[in-house]
Amino acid sequence: QVTLVESGGGLVQAGGSLTLSCAASGLIKTKYAGWFRQAPGKEREFVTTTGWGRTYYADSVKGRFTLSRDNVKDMVTLQMNSLKPGDTAVYYCAATLNGAYDNAHDYDFWGQGTQVTVSS
């Protein structure tokens, strides 16, 4: 069993930065661990994930977001820079045991979500 608890969301102005943290018990058991997000009225979308020595980013966040994973400390951390109003969403930490890296339906474990709001 893997338990995920997010923290670090909030309100920030466009161009600002936020760091999201995910305390992930049992992280070492997972293939991929990362973040998805869901904006109002939209489907949940892939943001970034890491596992098996590789890290993947959605095109919309490449160069602005950085993901790190520490299997010893059981932590997954998302550093978000140069935030835009379009980044406003609920961000979910997620982990999969065997699935594809960017398919939300393949992820087995989810956190409760943390709100990120970017004002213009």
Disulfide bonds with the S-S distance in Angstrom:
Cys22-Cys93 2.10
